[in-house]
Amino acid sequence: MTFTIPRHYYFHVTGRCNCSCIYCYNRRNRFFGLWPRELTTRQLFHVFGELIGFSPREITLTGGEPLLRRDLEKISEYLLRVSPDSTLLSLNTNGSMVDAENVQWLVESFDEIGISIDGFRCVNDRMRGAGAFDRAVKAVDLICGAGGLPSLSITRTSLNKDQIEGFIDYMQHEWGIRAFRINEVKLIGRAGKSPWLSSGGCSCDTIGDTLPGSQNSCFAGQKCFGQTMNILPDGDCYPCHYLQEPSHLLGNLRKNPLSEILQSMNDMKNRYSPS
């Protein structure tokens, strides 16, 4: 069997968030002690040191809202220092905490800053909370003013599907944005209670404790399983954002070396992928 090493690692450096998006894939409440054991600054440094040995193509710091971590500047400086030029460093943020004091080091630390925004104000704020649109656009303005060029991350739902094309056209012409990532809403977490949010496009069924092996599953040969790793704030590792049931746990970075966690991922892939 081929040993697969993920190309893209998502570090949820915190579970805390100042938004309450109606489609959030997080299955549990983040605000009442879900993440009491976030990896410390020193622990993250240790993990990054291990990870660089596996030549990752991309490392993304995400959340929650990553800027809620007071040590994010220190974390990003260290990551920039130890990462080779071939590794893309990116940040996912809702933009609400980007300001004149931190925008310069953000632009200097990350190759890409992804701002989550789902359309024009009326629909975006319905999906992400009042004021979210204005805060995100202000972040775009600050990042562009500091010499960066942010990308936009859009979650497509039944609420915004008909305006995405017009919104992209507006952001291209008015703000010069050239990079957009459109993610189909997944009916898990909060969205699992609102199936009407489905846009009718490509969907990902909720995957339970029994891992399917059909061509519709995440484990089918042409799917993304094995290409990413999702690291939660407490160090728990899963194959991706949407496979976070106990049976998908690969290990914990406090307890297991990264090499063991990668072996667990390959064992799972070999167990459930079509032969």
Phi, psi and omega per residue, in radians:
M1 nan 2.473 3.094
T2 -1.295 2.379 3.105
F3 -1.559 2.033 -3.090
T4 -1.650 2.316 3.041
I5 -1.995 2.151 -3.114
P6 -0.992 2.594 3.098
R7 -1.616 -0.471 -2.996
H8 -2.255 2.241 -3.124
Y9 -2.076 2.181 3.110
Y10 -1.808 2.010 3.095
F11 -1.770 1.921 3.004
H12 -1.413 1.607 -3.009
V13 -1.269 -0.261 3.015
T14 -2.701 2.662 3.034
G15 -1.705 -0.131 3.136
R16 -1.240 2.492 -3.135
C17 -2.594 2.549 3.099
N18 -1.812 0.215 2.991
C19 -2.028 2.871 3.092
S20 -2.423 1.169 -3.048
C21 -1.119 2.397 -3.047
I22 -1.204 -0.268 -3.089
Y23 -1.934 0.163 -3.045
C24 -0.922 2.335 -3.106
Y25 -1.376 -0.131 3.125
N26 -1.106 2.191 -3.035
R27 -1.407 -0.323 -2.978
R28 -2.215 2.921 -3.102
N29 -1.347 2.122 -3.082
R30 -1.480 -0.187 -2.918
F31 -1.706 -0.077 -3.077
F32 -2.221 1.006 2.998
G33 1.470 0.313 3.105
L34 -1.135 -0.647 -3.071
W35 -2.036 1.051 -3.133
P36 -1.323 -0.192 -3.037
R37 -2.152 0.917 3.061
E38 -1.050 2.495 3.047
L39 -0.990 2.364 -3.135
T40 -1.318 2.980 3.082
T41 -0.975 -0.843 -3.111
R42 -1.111 -0.707 3.124
Q43 -1.138 -0.686 3.088
L44 -1.130 -0.692 3.087
F45 -1.014 -0.766 -3.136
H46 -1.093 -0.767 3.140
V47 -1.112 -0.771 3.125
F48 -1.049 -0.679 3.109
G49 -1.070 -0.720 3.066
E50 -1.135 -0.790 -3.012
L51 -1.109 -0.698 -3.086
I52 -1.033 -0.491 3.104
G53 -1.144 -0.279 3.125
F54 -1.760 0.215 3.039
S55 0.887 1.035 3.128
P56 -1.149 2.523 3.091
R57 -1.383 -0.615 -3.113
E58 -2.609 2.433 3.042
I59 -2.170 2.185 -3.133
T60 -2.041 2.254 2.992
L61 -1.665 2.197 -3.059
T62 -2.490 -2.915 -3.095
G63 -2.634 -2.554 0.361
G64 0.585 -2.772 3.042
E65 -1.901 1.880 -3.009
P66 -1.051 -0.484 -3.118
L67 -1.264 -0.092 3.006
L68 -1.285 -0.260 3.036
R69 -1.405 2.141 -3.112
R70 -1.206 -0.366 -3.117
D71 -1.691 0.271 -3.063
L72 -1.086 -0.641 3.121
E73 -1.097 -0.753 3.124
K74 -1.118 -0.725 3.121
I75 -1.095 -0.810 -3.090
S76 -1.186 -0.635 3.098
E77 -1.095 -0.759 3.134
Y78 -1.145 -0.780 -3.129
L79 -1.070 -0.726 3.105
L80 -1.105 -0.656 -3.087
R81 -1.209 -0.681 -3.041
V82 -1.613 -0.256 -3.069
S83 -1.447 2.429 3.035
P84 -1.215 2.810 -3.134
D85 -1.060 -0.409 -3.090
S86 -1.332 -0.198 -3.133
T87 -1.644 2.147 3.102
L88 -1.406 2.224 3.109
L89 -1.867 2.215 -3.098
S90 -2.354 2.769 3.141
L91 -2.260 2.309 3.013
N92 -1.845 2.187 -3.110
T93 -2.543 2.704 3.035
N94 -1.470 -0.069 3.042
G95 1.483 -0.150 -3.011
S96 -1.158 -0.423 -3.069
M97 -1.934 0.146 3.022
V98 -1.321 2.213 -3.116
D99 -2.500 -3.128 -3.070
A100 -1.132 -0.403 -3.103
E101 -1.441 -0.520 -3.064
N102 -1.917 -0.160 -2.988
V103 -1.130 -0.579 -3.092
Q104 -1.173 -0.809 -3.139
W105 -1.229 -0.471 3.057
L106 -1.137 -0.822 -3.136
V107 -1.118 -0.652 -3.124
E108 -1.322 -0.412 -3.053
S109 -1.574 -0.502 -2.994
F110 -2.101 2.398 3.069
D111 -1.229 -0.518 -3.138
E112 -2.477 2.347 3.025
I113 -2.058 1.960 -3.123
G114 -1.628 2.169 3.117
I115 -1.808 2.206 3.126
S116 -1.445 2.081 3.124
I117 -2.715 2.352 -2.924
D118 -1.972 0.189 3.134
G119 2.523 -2.903 3.128
F120 -1.167 2.891 -2.957
R121 -0.874 -0.817 -3.008
C122 -1.064 -0.769 -3.103
V123 -1.487 -0.644 3.134
N124 -1.039 -0.811 -3.087
D125 -1.257 -0.440 3.023
R126 -1.180 -0.610 -3.104
M127 -1.498 -0.568 -2.965
R128 -2.050 -0.184 3.123
G129 2.024 2.615 -3.098
A130 -1.027 2.325 3.121
G131 1.505 -0.121 -3.068
A132 -1.114 -0.662 -3.126
F133 -1.086 -0.884 -3.095
D134 -1.092 -0.663 3.116
R135 -1.166 -0.694 -3.136
A136 -1.176 -0.749 -3.140
V137 -1.159 -0.644 3.068
K138 -1.078 -0.699 3.102
A139 -1.102 -0.738 3.081
V140 -1.007 -0.789 -3.139
D141 -1.072 -0.793 -3.125
L142 -1.128 -0.761 -3.111
I143 -1.137 -0.763 3.101
C144 -1.097 -0.698 3.132
G145 -1.144 -0.448 3.135
A146 -1.582 0.098 3.093
G147 1.663 0.093 3.094
G148 -1.670 2.964 3.071
L149 -2.363 1.683 -3.054
P150 -1.214 2.748 2.959
S151 -1.788 2.815 3.130
L152 -2.019 2.343 3.108
S153 -1.900 2.089 -3.055
I154 -2.072 2.237 3.023
T155 -1.723 2.109 -3.096
R156 -1.525 2.193 3.098
T157 -2.327 -3.131 3.091
S158 -1.130 -0.376 -3.090
L159 -1.362 -0.592 -3.025
N160 -2.033 -0.014 -2.988
K161 -1.037 -0.542 -3.068
D162 -1.474 -0.157 -3.119
Q163 -1.988 -0.027 -3.073
I164 -1.068 -0.773 -3.113
E165 -1.055 -0.777 3.116
G166 -1.165 -0.626 3.124
F167 -1.170 -0.753 3.103
I168 -1.072 -0.757 3.115
D169 -1.040 -0.740 3.126
Y170 -1.104 -0.814 -3.106
M171 -1.191 -0.533 3.068
Q172 -1.179 -0.826 -3.033
H173 -1.420 -0.616 -3.088
E174 -1.545 -0.501 -3.046
W175 -2.134 -0.109 3.113
G176 1.274 0.333 -3.136
I177 -1.265 2.345 -3.114
R178 -2.064 -0.262 -3.078
A179 -2.013 2.189 3.127
F180 -2.328 2.432 3.038
R181 -2.121 2.074 -3.136
I182 -1.859 2.077 -3.118
N183 -1.944 2.264 3.084
E184 -1.269 2.362 3.107
V185 -1.033 2.415 3.086
K186 -1.857 2.290 -3.048
L187 -1.432 1.092 3.072
I188 -2.337 2.987 -3.113
G189 1.052 -2.373 3.134
R190 -1.093 -0.672 -3.123
A191 -1.145 -0.387 3.126
G192 -1.095 -0.394 3.108
K193 -1.601 -0.006 -3.099
S194 -2.351 1.194 -3.089
P195 -1.035 -0.341 3.103
W196 -1.137 -0.251 3.109
L197 -1.225 -0.312 -3.138
S198 -1.024 2.344 -3.128
S199 -1.500 -0.141 -3.090
G200 1.539 0.046 3.099
G201 -1.540 -2.732 3.110
C202 -1.051 2.340 -3.112
S203 -2.218 2.850 3.067
C204 -2.127 1.978 -3.137
D205 -1.111 2.611 3.030
T206 -1.077 2.245 -3.086
I207 -1.836 2.102 -3.097
G208 -1.551 -2.756 -3.076
D209 -1.234 -0.413 3.094
T210 -1.585 2.027 -3.071
L211 -1.417 2.067 -3.131
P212 -1.307 2.744 -3.140
G213 -2.096 0.269 -3.109
S214 -1.401 3.039 3.117
Q215 -1.201 -0.207 3.113
N216 -1.570 -0.050 -3.051
S217 -1.623 2.882 3.080
C218 -1.140 -0.231 -3.038
F219 -1.704 0.018 3.113
A220 -1.186 2.675 -2.989
G221 -0.986 -0.611 -3.073
Q222 -1.546 -0.013 -3.107
K223 -1.516 -3.053 -2.941
C224 -1.605 -0.032 -3.058
F225 -0.967 2.297 -3.132
G226 1.660 -0.237 -3.137
Q227 -1.546 -0.348 -3.120
T228 -2.261 2.836 2.947
M229 -2.406 2.411 -3.076
N230 -1.973 2.054 -3.089
I231 -1.915 2.079 -3.122
L232 -1.427 2.887 -3.058
P233 -0.988 -0.502 -3.117
D234 -1.578 0.074 3.102
G235 1.697 -0.118 3.067
D236 -1.126 2.420 -3.085
C237 -2.033 2.365 3.118
Y238 -2.328 2.813 -3.115
P239 -1.111 -0.573 -3.140
C240 -2.835 -3.114 -3.107
H241 -1.074 -0.538 -2.927
Y242 -1.783 -0.070 3.076
L243 -1.951 1.460 -3.080
Q244 -2.249 0.527 3.011
E245 -1.428 2.793 -3.133
P246 -0.941 -0.603 -3.112
S247 -1.247 -0.208 3.139
H248 -1.703 -0.045 -3.092
L249 -1.130 2.225 -3.115
L250 -1.647 -0.343 -3.101
G251 2.566 3.141 -3.140
N252 -2.227 2.310 -3.043
L253 -1.201 -0.238 3.009
R254 -1.313 -0.501 -3.007
K255 -1.910 -0.504 -2.997
N256 -2.107 2.346 2.998
P257 -1.060 2.657 -3.133
L258 -1.024 -0.598 3.135
S259 -1.062 -0.674 3.102
E260 -1.180 -0.668 -3.140
I261 -1.167 -0.690 3.079
L262 -1.127 -0.657 3.091
Q263 -1.122 -0.708 3.096
S264 -1.079 -0.686 3.114
M265 -1.112 -0.738 3.128
N266 -1.184 -0.651 3.082
D267 -1.076 -0.741 3.127
M268 -1.154 -0.743 3.133
K269 -1.070 -0.785 -3.135
N270 -1.192 -0.511 -3.110
R271 -1.286 -0.582 -3.007
Y272 -1.993 -0.193 3.099
S273 -1.277 2.592 3.059
P274 -1.075 2.498 -3.135
S275 -1.346 nan nan
